């Protein structure tokens, strides 16, 4: 998510919470981490968010390492 956009960060955090994000600690091993993740990229809007390298830095590790609860599904 971009931090300088029409949809406010507070609203995005509220929506993320509705799908289970930010409700509890992920646990020492991350095993109770919710399935969704939230990233707020500073200094961007939805117009220029993908023109930064920040999205790649956030997405690549996410794609390379599955969640512990998904290991049995792969």
C-alpha positions in Angstrom: 0.0 0.0 0.0 1.1 3.5 -0.7 1.2 6.0 2.2 0.1 9.1 0.2 -3.0 7.9 -1.5 -6.8 8.4 -1.4 -7.3 5.4 0.8 -5.7 6.2 4.2 -3.3 3.9 6.0 -5.8 3.8 8.9 -8.5 2.4 6.6 -6.2 -0.2 5.1 -5.1 -1.3 8.5 -8.8 -1.6 9.4 -9.5 -3.8 6.3 -6.4 -5.9 7.0 -7.7 -6.5 10.5 -11.0 -7.7 9.1 -9.2 -10.5 7.3 -7.3 -11.5 10.5 -4.2 -9.3 10.3 -2.7 -7.7 13.4 -4.9 -9.5 15.8 -2.2 -11.4 17.7 1.5 -12.1 17.9 2.7 -14.5 15.2 4.5 -16.6 17.8 8.2 -17.3 18.2 8.3 -19.5 15.2 5.7 -17.6 13.2 3.3 -20.5 13.2 0.2 -18.4 14.1 1.0 -15.7 11.5 -2.2 -14.7 9.6 -2.2 -15.6 5.9 -2.2 -12.0 4.7 0.6 -9.5 5.1 0.5 -5.7 5.0 3.3 -3.4 3.8 3.0 0.4 3.7 5.6 1.9 1.3 6.4 5.5 2.4 6.5 8.4 0.0 4.4 6.6 -2.7 1.0 6.8 -4.3 -0.8 4.1 -6.3 0.5 5.9 -9.4 4.2 5.4 -8.6 4.2 2.5 -6.2 5.3 -0.1 -8.8 8.0 2.2 -10.2 10.0 1.9 -6.9 12.2 -1.1 -6.0 10.5 -1.3 -2.6 7.8 -3.6 -3.9 10.3 -6.1 -5.2 12.2 -6.0 -1.9 9.0 -6.8 -0.1 7.5 -9.4 -2.5 10.6 -11.5 -3.3 11.1 -12.8 0.3 7.4 -13.3 0.6 7.3 -15.5 -2.5 10.5 -17.4 -1.7 9.5 -18.5 1.8 6.1 -20.0 2.3 4.3 -19.7 5.6 4.8 -22.6 8.0 1.1 -23.5 7.9 1.3 -23.8 4.1 4.2 -26.3 4.1 1.8 -29.3 4.1 -0.1 -27.9 1.1 2.9 -27.6 -1.2 
